[in-house]
Amino acid sequence: MHETGIVRDLVRHLETVARDAGAEAISGVQVWLGALSQFSPEHFREHFDDEARGTMAEGAALDILTSDDPGDPDALHVMIRSVDLEVSETEE
């Protein structure tokens, strides 16, 4: 399914960002859904929960922003707006 692939790629990207930052986990994610992105917030959340299971994003708070403007240049896209990471402090 096309939607599954979109969310799977998004979760992989989140994990790459988290690993590159030295994070232990992803605690929150804000995404933006374009008006023509094929997702409702509920549908996206279901896919995200399934794809995040067993990853650094599992259990992350998900904040979903939506657009109702089909004329927006990004109307077909799903975009990550922000990522909250859990990074352990190192003692020096």
Residue frames as qw, qx, qy, qz and C-alpha x, y, z in Angstrom:
[[0.000, 0.889, 0.458, 0.000, 0.00, 0.00, 0.00],
 [0.386, 0.637, -0.009, 0.667, 1.31, 3.43, -0.99],
 [0.373, -0.828, 0.062, -0.415, 0.47, 5.07, 2.36],
 [0.890, -0.424, 0.059, 0.157, 2.40, 2.43, 4.28],
 [0.753, 0.255, 0.040, 0.605, 5.50, 3.13, 2.19],
 [0.072, 0.782, -0.019, 0.619, 5.25, 6.87, 2.82],
 [0.595, -0.743, 0.132, -0.276, 5.04, 6.41, 6.58],
 [0.939, -0.164, 0.052, 0.297, 7.72, 3.70, 6.62],
 [0.577, 0.467, -0.023, 0.669, 10.12, 6.07, 4.84],
 [0.197, -0.813, 0.062, -0.544, 9.23, 8.86, 7.25],
 [0.807, -0.579, 0.102, -0.051, 9.97, 6.66, 10.29],
 [0.868, 0.088, 0.034, 0.488, 13.28, 5.57, 8.76],
 [0.295, 0.671, -0.044, 0.679, 14.19, 9.22, 8.22],
 [0.498, -0.782, 0.075, -0.366, 13.28, 10.01, 11.84],
 [0.915, -0.347, 0.074, 0.193, 15.54, 7.20, 13.04],
 [0.692, 0.364, -0.001, 0.623, 18.42, 8.48, 10.92],
 [0.036, -0.783, 0.071, -0.617, 18.00, 11.97, 12.36],
 [0.718, -0.660, 0.083, -0.205, 17.85, 10.57, 15.90],
 [0.926, -0.112, 0.044, 0.358, 20.90, 8.34, 15.49],
 [0.516, 0.539, -0.021, 0.665, 22.92, 11.15, 13.88],
 [0.221, -0.771, 0.119, -0.585, 22.08, 13.35, 16.89],
 [0.266, 0.229, -0.820, 0.452, 23.12, 10.63, 19.35],
 [0.589, -0.275, 0.140, -0.747, 19.57, 10.29, 20.68],
 [0.184, -0.081, 0.954, -0.223, 18.29, 7.33, 22.64],
 [0.221, 0.518, 0.825, -0.043, 14.68, 7.77, 21.55],
 [0.056, -0.306, -0.336, -0.889, 12.26, 10.01, 19.71],
 [0.012, 0.328, 0.727, -0.603, 9.79, 11.51, 22.17],
 [0.350, 0.690, 0.406, -0.486, 7.71, 13.60, 19.81],
 [0.318, 0.097, 0.613, 0.717, 7.07, 14.30, 16.15],
 [0.351, 0.633, 0.270, -0.635, 5.09, 17.05, 14.45],
 [0.351, 0.127, 0.734, 0.567, 3.99, 16.35, 10.89],
 [0.353, 0.459, 0.023, -0.815, 2.07, 18.38, 8.33],
 [0.465, 0.286, 0.821, 0.170, -0.38, 16.67, 5.99],
 [0.095, 0.150, -0.367, -0.913, -1.08, 18.39, 2.69],
 [0.613, 0.233, 0.242, -0.715, -4.70, 18.62, 1.57],
 [0.813, 0.379, -0.280, -0.341, -4.07, 16.11, -1.24],
 [0.022, -0.563, 0.816, -0.128, -1.75, 13.78, 0.69],
 [0.662, -0.051, -0.696, -0.272, -4.25, 10.88, 0.86],
 [0.399, -0.132, -0.771, 0.478, -4.19, 10.90, 4.67],
 [0.441, -0.778, -0.182, -0.409, -6.65, 11.90, 7.33],
 [0.145, -0.664, 0.586, -0.441, -5.05, 12.50, 10.74],
 [0.821, -0.238, 0.410, -0.318, -6.58, 9.26, 12.04],
 [0.930, 0.364, -0.032, 0.038, -5.37, 7.25, 9.05],
 [0.393, 0.704, -0.468, 0.362, -1.86, 8.70, 9.35],
 [0.427, -0.575, 0.549, -0.430, -1.76, 7.95, 13.10],
 [0.954, -0.030, 0.242, -0.176, -2.71, 4.30, 12.49],
 [0.815, 0.500, -0.181, 0.231, 0.06, 3.89, 9.92],
 [0.100, 0.744, -0.488, 0.445, 2.57, 5.74, 12.12],
 [0.672, -0.460, 0.463, -0.350, 1.81, 3.56, 15.15],
 [0.980, 0.142, 0.137, -0.012, 2.24, 0.40, 13.05],
 [0.695, 0.595, -0.208, 0.347, 5.47, 1.51, 11.38],
 [0.066, -0.761, 0.446, -0.467, 7.02, 2.97, 14.56],
 [0.900, -0.377, 0.129, -0.178, 6.56, -0.27, 16.51],
 [0.923, -0.115, 0.118, 0.346, 10.00, -1.58, 17.48],
 [0.519, 0.543, 0.000, 0.660, 11.81, 1.60, 16.39],
 [0.312, -0.086, -0.350, 0.879, 13.17, 4.65, 18.19],
 [0.254, -0.206, -0.168, -0.930, 9.88, 6.39, 17.32],
 [0.470, -0.402, -0.778, -0.113, 7.68, 3.89, 19.16],
 [0.386, -0.637, -0.551, 0.377, 5.57, 5.73, 21.73],
 [0.237, -0.014, 0.049, 0.970, 6.47, 9.18, 20.41],
 [0.230, 0.651, 0.452, -0.565, 3.83, 11.86, 20.85],
 [0.336, 0.271, 0.624, 0.651, 2.44, 12.63, 17.42],
 [0.153, 0.641, 0.241, -0.712, 1.20, 16.13, 16.62],
 [0.409, 0.329, 0.696, 0.491, -0.55, 16.24, 13.25],
 [0.162, 0.545, 0.035, -0.822, -1.16, 19.52, 11.43],
 [0.494, 0.418, 0.722, 0.244, -3.39, 19.49, 8.37],
 [0.050, 0.280, -0.245, -0.927, -3.94, 21.75, 5.40],
 [0.497, 0.531, 0.658, -0.195, -7.22, 22.18, 3.58],
 [0.258, 0.788, -0.185, -0.527, -5.68, 24.14, 0.70],
 [0.863, 0.229, 0.412, 0.183, -5.45, 21.99, -2.45],
 [0.480, 0.852, -0.026, 0.210, -3.67, 24.90, -4.17],
 [0.457, -0.791, 0.390, 0.117, -0.75, 24.82, -1.73],
 [0.471, 0.640, -0.593, -0.129, 2.48, 23.89, -3.57],
 [0.032, 0.310, -0.920, 0.236, 2.99, 21.12, -0.99],
 [0.720, -0.072, 0.114, -0.680, -0.60, 19.85, -1.05],
 [0.883, 0.155, -0.412, -0.164, 0.52, 16.35, -2.10],
 [0.455, 0.406, -0.664, 0.432, 3.16, 16.03, 0.60],
 [0.746, -0.630, -0.215, 0.027, 3.58, 14.80, 4.15],
 [0.391, 0.644, -0.360, 0.550, 6.29, 16.81, 5.89],
 [0.644, -0.405, -0.455, 0.463, 8.10, 16.52, 9.20],
 [0.031, -0.910, -0.049, -0.410, 7.87, 19.88, 10.97],
 [0.160, -0.716, 0.552, -0.396, 9.76, 19.03, 14.16],
 [0.827, -0.052, -0.553, 0.083, 11.29, 16.14, 16.07],
 [0.447, -0.743, 0.353, -0.351, 11.82, 15.92, 19.84],
 [0.740, 0.260, -0.599, 0.166, 14.70, 13.68, 20.84],
 [0.742, -0.662, 0.098, -0.043, 15.76, 12.11, 24.11],
 [0.604, 0.556, -0.427, 0.379, 19.50, 12.57, 24.43],
 [0.763, -0.543, -0.240, 0.254, 21.35, 11.45, 27.54],
 [0.017, -0.950, 0.277, -0.144, 23.65, 13.96, 29.11],
 [0.854, 0.135, -0.338, 0.371, 27.24, 12.85, 29.32],
 [0.513, -0.842, 0.053, 0.156, 29.36, 13.67, 32.32],
 [0.598, 0.671, -0.277, 0.340, 32.75, 15.14, 31.62]]
